[in-house]
Amino acid sequence: MRNLIFGAAAAMLLPVAAFAQDQDKDATTTDILKIDVYARVDWQLDNTDGHTVGSNTGFEGKYLGFRIDGKIVDGLTYSWRQRLYKAHSDNAFFDNTDWLYLDYKLDRWNFSAGKQIVGIGGYEYDLAPFNLFGASVFVNNIPCYDLGASVGYQVSASDHLMLQATQSPFYTKQQRNMYAYNLMWTGSHGCFSPIWSVNMVEYDKGKYISYIALGNKFDMEKVSLQLDLMNRAASGQTYFFKDCSVMADLSYRPSVHWNIHGKYTYDVNHAEKHADLAVAPGTELSMAGALVEYYPLVKRNTDLRLHAGCYYSWGKNANTADLMQDKTVFFSVGLTWHMNAFTLRR
């Protein structure tokens, strides 16, 4: 707990910063068809314990994809985001699909079905992958998108509740009959905007791990603090603080052209059970870093971003396949391009 509290405080001392966000929310559209395309290319350096990792150093095409949104009839909309590069884990085209669903709105209610974002709270989790620079162990290892259905209710002008059932992020080829059940609250109350959830996720047939994910955002003019607190627990292990994560991002945007941010993450799993498939037992890893983004173009339909970021991690990551290990320095510079390619209006 002392390390956890120290880490959260350390995030406040990092260089002030800001992140261009894409929270993957389906915006209401009146267009019949709207097509956006995006791509990101980086040059990166991966150095662990003083040794450069040649297989992960150099130029790399990070992301390439498109998003299509539109309105079919009043109240009925669709959304589709597709990556064109992602490796197939199950020899299925849907592995490349982040989401593809229909949404029907009726008064304060809305009903969605298809491949969706799994409703787990937190601002780091909520970022689009091409807007993520340096991530916690949890976010690096949790599959974010799965087939399912959800129902939402607009409690007030500032609060929305969603109840969702999806295929478990941890299903396997041999066992697809596994599910996740999610209840999420999003709100906007002055300078405070929450993304909170409680989740039951099947990690093995008939066995569940529960999440309490509290995403908190505090906006103060040009300064913003995103603080995510997450606890994970399963039957037979101590419920609080044995398996948890803290993610803090302090951001500053001096102008529309510049974003500067500092970030700290802390992941720990001292549980003896192997219920957490995102943060392996034996992990206690901290990461701190900073990022600068520059937007030379500020137009309605075109977005061009240059970035440079550096992150350092220390501690133990029990998953040796992860990028961030003990004494790892990861540096990247790159270019992200995003634009509206086509819009068809009624």
C-alpha positions in Angstrom: 0.0 0.0 0.0 2.9 2.4 0.8 4.2 1.9 -2.8 0.7 2.5 -4.2 0.2 5.7 -2.3 3.7 6.9 -3.2 3.0 6.2 -6.8 -0.2 8.2 -6.9 1.6 11.1 -5.3 4.5 10.9 -7.7 2.2 11.3 -10.7 1.4 14.7 -9.4 5.0 15.7 -9.6 5.6 14.6 -13.2 5.8 17.3 -15.9 2.4 18.7 -16.5 0.8 17.1 -19.6 -2.1 16.5 -21.9 -3.3 13.7 -24.2 -5.4 14.0 -27.3 -8.3 11.8 -26.4 -10.6 9.5 -28.3 -12.7 7.8 -25.7 -14.2 5.4 -28.3 -17.7 6.6 -27.6 -20.3 6.3 -30.3 -21.3 9.9 -31.1 -24.8 10.5 -32.2 -24.9 11.2 -35.9 -27.5 12.4 -38.3 -25.4 11.5 -41.4 -26.4 8.5 -43.5 -22.7 7.6 -43.9 -19.5 9.1 -42.3 -16.1 7.5 -43.0 -13.0 8.3 -41.0 -9.5 6.9 -41.7 -6.5 6.9 -39.5 -2.8 5.7 -39.4 0.1 6.0 -37.0 3.8 5.3 -37.7 6.5 5.4 -35.0 10.3 5.2 -34.6 10.9 3.5 -31.2 13.7 2.4 -28.9 13.3 -0.5 -26.4 16.1 -0.7 -23.9 15.9 -3.2 -21.0 18.5 -3.3 -18.2 21.0 -1.4 -20.5 20.5 -3.6 -23.5 18.7 -2.5 -26.7 16.1 -5.0 -27.8 16.7 -5.1 -31.6 13.5 -6.8 -32.5 11.5 -3.9 -31.0 13.7 -1.0 -32.0 13.3 0.9 -35.3 10.4 2.1 -37.5 7.1 0.4 -36.9 3.7 0.8 -38.5 1.5 1.0 -35.4 -2.1 1.5 -36.6 -4.0 1.6 -39.8 -7.8 1.5 -40.0 -11.1 3.2 -40.6 -14.3 4.0 -38.8 -17.8 4.2 -40.3 -20.9 5.7 -38.6 -24.4 6.5 -39.8 -28.1 6.7 -39.2 -30.4 4.2 -40.8 -33.8 5.6 -39.6 -34.7 7.8 -36.7 -33.4 6.3 -33.5 -31.4 3.5 -35.2 -27.7 4.1 -35.8 -24.7 1.9 -36.6 -20.9 2.1 -35.9 -18.0 0.1 -37.3 -14.3 0.5 -36.5 -11.9 -1.8 -38.4 -8.1 -2.2 -38.1 -6.4 -3.4 -41.3 -3.2 -4.7 -39.7 -4.0 -6.6 -36.6 -2.9 -10.2 -36.5 -5.7 -12.8 -36.5 -5.7 -14.8 -33.2 -8.6 -17.0 -34.2 -8.4 -17.0 -38.1 -11.5 -14.8 -38.1 -12.1 -11.5 -39.8 -13.8 -10.2 -36.7 -10.4 -10.3 -34.8 -9.5 -7.1 -36.8 -12.9 -5.5 -35.9 -12.8 -3.3 -32.8 -16.6 -2.8 -32.9 -19.5 -3.3 -35.2 -23.0 -2.8 -33.7 -26.4 -1.4 -34.1 -27.9 1.0 -31.5 -31.5 1.9 -31.1 -32.6 4.8 -28.9 -36.0 5.1 -27.5 -36.7 8.1 -25.2 -34.2 7.7 -22.3 -33.4 4.1 -23.3 -30.9 2.7 -25.8 -30.3 -0.9 -26.9 -27.2 -2.1 -28.6 -26.0 -5.4 -30.1 -23.0 -6.6 -32.0 -19.3 -6.4 -31.3 -18.8 -3.7 -28.6 -16.4 -2.2 -26.2 -16.4 -4.3 -23.1 -17.8 -2.0 -20.4 -14.9 -1.7 -18.0 -14.4 1.7 -16.3 -11.3 3.9 -16.4 -9.9 6.6 -18.6 -6.7 4.8 -19.7 -8.8 1.8 -20.8 -11.2 4.1 -22.6 -8.6 5.6 -24.9 -8.5 4.5 -28.5 -5.4 2.3 -29.1 -3.8 4.9 -31.5 -4.1 7.5 -28.7 -2.3 5.3 -26.1 1.3 6.0 -25.3 2.7 3.9 -22.4 0.1 1.8 -20.7 -0.4 -0.1 -17.5 0.2 -3.8 -17.3 -3.6 -4.3 -17.1 -4.5 -2.3 -20.1 -1.7 -3.9 -22.2 -3.2 -7.3 -21.5 -7.0 -6.9 -21.4 -8.9 -7.6 -24.6 -11.2 -4.6 -25.0 -13.7 -5.7 -27.6 -16.2 -8.6 -27.8 -19.5 -9.7 -29.1 -22.5 -9.0 -26.9 -25.5 -6.8 -26.1 -26.2 -3.9 -23.8 -29.0 -1.7 -22.5 -28.5 1.9 -21.4 -30.6 4.4 -19.5 -30.1 8.2 -19.4 -30.8 8.8 -15.7 -30.3 12.5 -16.1 -28.8 15.0 -18.5 -25.5 14.3 -16.8 -25.6 10.6 -15.9 -25.9 7.4 -18.0 -26.1 3.8 -16.8 -25.3 0.7 -19.0 -25.9 -3.0 -18.3 -24.0 -5.3 -20.7 -23.4 -8.9 -21.3 -20.5 -9.9 -23.7 -18.4 -12.9 -24.5 -15.6 -13.1 -21.9 -12.4 -11.3 -23.0 -10.6 -14.5 -21.8 -12.5 -17.0 -24.0 -10.4 -19.6 -25.9 -10.8 -21.5 -29.1 -11.6 -24.6 -27.1 -14.1 -22.8 -24.8 -16.2 -20.0 -26.3 -19.1 -20.4 -23.8 -17.7 -17.9 -21.3 -19.2 -14.4 -20.5 -18.6 -11.1 -18.8 -21.4 -9.0 -17.1 -20.8 -5.3 -16.7 -22.6 -2.4 -15.1 -21.1 1.0 -15.9 -21.9 4.6 -14.9 -20.7 7.6 -16.9 -21.3 11.1 -15.8 -20.4 14.8 -16.1 -20.7 17.0 -13.0 -18.9 20.3 -13.4 -15.1 19.6 -13.2 -15.7 16.0 -12.3 -16.4 13.2 -14.9 -16.6 9.6 -13.7 -16.4 6.3 -15.7 -17.1 3.7 -13.0 -17.9 0.1 -13.4 -18.4 -3.2 -11.6 -17.7 -6.3 -13.6 -17.9 -10.1 -13.3 -15.6 -11.7 -15.9 -15.4 -15.5 -16.5 -11.7 -16.4 -16.6 -12.3 -20.2 -16.7 -15.5 -22.1 -17.2 -17.7 -21.4 -14.2 -15.0 -19.3 -12.5 -15.2 -15.5 -12.2 -13.0 -12.6 -11.3 -14.6 -9.3 -10.3 -13.5 -5.8 -11.1 -14.2 -2.5 -9.4 -13.0 0.1 -11.8 -13.2 3.8 -10.9 -12.2 6.2 -13.6 -12.1 9.8 -12.4 -11.4 13.0 -14.5 -11.0 16.4 -13.1 -10.9 19.3 -15.5 -9.5 22.7 -14.4 -9.4 24.9 -17.5 -6.2 23.9 -19.4 -5.2 21.3 -16.7 -6.7 17.9 -16.4 -6.1 15.0 -14.0 -7.2 11.5 -14.9 -7.0 9.1 -12.0 -8.0 5.5 -12.4 -8.3 3.1 -9.4 -9.0 -0.6 -10.0 -9.4 -3.6 -7.8 -9.6 -7.2 -8.9 -10.6 -10.2 -6.8 -11.8 -13.8 -7.1 -13.1 -16.4 -4.7 -10.5 -17.4 -2.1 -8.3 -14.3 -2.2 -8.2 -11.1 -0.2 -10.6 -8.7 -1.8 -9.0 -5.3 -1.5 -5.5 -4.1 -2.6 -3.9 -7.5 -3.1 -4.6 -7.4 -6.9 -5.1 -3.8 -8.1 -3.9 -1.0 -10.4 -3.5 2.8 -10.2 -3.2 4.9 -13.4 -2.7 8.7 -13.2 -2.3 11.1 -16.0 -1.8 14.9 -15.4 -2.2 16.9 -18.5 -1.7 20.5 -19.6 -2.8 22.0 -23.0 -1.2 25.5 -23.4 -2.8 25.9 -26.9 -4.8 24.0 -29.5 -1.5 23.0 -31.1 0.3 21.5 -28.0 -0.4 18.7 -25.5 2.1 17.9 -22.8 1.5 15.1 -20.2 3.1 13.1 -17.4 1.9 9.7 -16.5 2.4 7.1 -13.7 1.0 3.6 -13.5 1.3 1.0 -10.7 0.1 -2.7 -11.1 0.4 -5.3 -8.3 -0.9 -8.8 -8.0 0.1 -10.6 -4.8 -2.7 -13.0 -4.9 -1.8 -16.7 -4.9 -4.7 -17.6 -7.2 -4.2 -17.5 -11.0 -7.6 -15.8 -11.6 -6.2 -12.6 -13.0 -5.2 -13.2 -16.6 -4.3 -9.6 -17.3 -1.8 -8.9 -14.4 0.0 -12.1 -13.6 0.6 -13.2 -9.9 3.9 -12.0 -8.6 3.7 -8.7 -10.5 4.6 -5.4 -8.9 5.6 -2.9 -11.6 5.6 0.9 -11.7 6.0 3.1 -14.8 6.5 6.8 -15.2 6.9 8.9 -18.3 6.1 12.0 -20.2 4.8 12.8 -23.7 4.7 15.9 -25.9 2.2 16.1 -28.8 2.1 18.8 -31.5 -0.8 19.4 -33.9 0.3 21.5 -36.9 -3.1 21.4 -38.5 -6.3 22.3 -36.6 -9.1 21.7 -39.1 -12.6 20.3 -38.8 -12.0 17.2 -40.9 -8.2 16.7 -40.7 -6.0 15.9 -37.8 -2.2 15.5 -37.9 -0.2 14.8 -34.8 3.5 14.6 -34.1 4.5 13.0 -30.8 7.6 12.2 -28.7 7.4 10.2 -25.5 9.6 8.4 -23.0 8.7 5.9 -20.3 10.6 4.0 -17.6 9.4 1.0 -15.6 10.8 -0.6 -12.5 9.8 -3.6 -10.3 8.7 -7.0 -11.5 6.4 -8.0 -14.3 5.6 -11.7 -14.0 4.6 -11.7 -17.7 7.9 -11.8 -19.5 6.2 -11.3 -22.9 5.2 -7.7 -21.9 7.1 -4.7 -23.3 7.6 -3.0 -19.9 9.9 -5.0 -17.6 12.2 -4.0 -14.7 14.6 -1.2 -15.8 13.0 -0.8 -19.2 13.2 2.5 -21.1 10.8 2.9 -24.0 11.1 6.0 -26.3 9.1 6.8 -29.4 8.6 9.6 -31.9 6.0 9.4 -34.5 3.2 10.7 -36.7 -0.5 10.1 -36.5 -2.9 11.1 -39.3 -6.7 11.1 -39.0 -9.3 12.6 -41.3 -12.9 12.4 -42.4 -12.7 10.8 -45.9 -16.4 10.9 -46.8 -19.7 12.1 -45.4 -23.1 11.6 -47.0 -25.9 13.7 -45.5 -29.7 13.4 -46.1 
